[in-house]
Amino acid sequence: MTVRRSPGPRLGRPIARRTATARPSDVVVLGRVAYFRALTPSALGALARRCRARTLAAGQTLFEEGAACTGLFIVAEGRVEVRQVSASGREQVFHTEEQGATLGEGPLFDGGGYIASAVAAEATRVLFLPKADLVALCRRHPDVALAIMETLARRVRRFAGIVSDLVFRPITERLAAYLDSAATHRSSSTDAEVTLSLTHGQLAARLGTVRELIARAFAQLERTSIISRDGKRVVIRDPVRLRALAGRAGLDGRLASGVT
């Protein structure tokens, strides 16, 4: 989860309105979505023909918090951040989604508005499947409905874990968990390395804090010789102590995005 300061409640550039028909290659994208993996090639082709494509520039808003949800979005290319902004301008990024991810299932089924806004983190292309088509698909293919329920249940569990981490874990432990998870995916050597693509402000947003506390947490990890830093390059000098500090049961897998 990400928290950062914004000059106001505005969430990026205007909402994208440009639409186009789906491409033949979008069948492959739909086939990667967990919900649709049980569909036959012909069914995927029919589904792709029901989709409309929308392109966004970096910083452009896909949908805004509170707006009515009229269908399911599938990320075909690029990255989308799901975020909220308070009246005072504090921004909280919940998660970042990439190709094959879906957005909007919750409000699609409960009839409410979007619980957060979605903003393109880079040049992005999404597919839009109208609600009526998705509901009809669920009725024809119960496996699709079950897959959606499973995904929603995982998201509830993930958000419950994030809330627990934010309430009970100090920022140094959260940062340790972030680095440990990222390093685990990169190397099993003694001095694993992590190259961060996020600024301190962006990292603070993901970890539910502010930039100043991120700087202090990095300094504390350096003082205790757990890590060393050279610009965006972070070297894990003591992976055993880092893993112990991280707890391994905390932010693993939930906050590793944003690492190159």
Secondary structure, DSSP 4 states (H G I P E B T S, - for coil): -EEEE-SSS--SEEEP--EEEPPTTHHHHHHHSGGGTTS-HHHHHHHHHH-EEEEE-TTEEEE-TTPBP-EEEEEEES-EEEEEE-TT-EEEEEEEE-TT-EE-HHHHHH--B-SSEEEESSSEEEEEEEHHHHHHHHHH-HHHHHHHHHHHHHHHHHHHHHHHHHHHS-HHHHHHHHHHHHHHTT--STT-EEEB-S-HHHHHHHTTS-HHHHHHHHHHHHHTTSEEEETTEEEES-HHHHHHHH-SSSSTTTS-TTB-
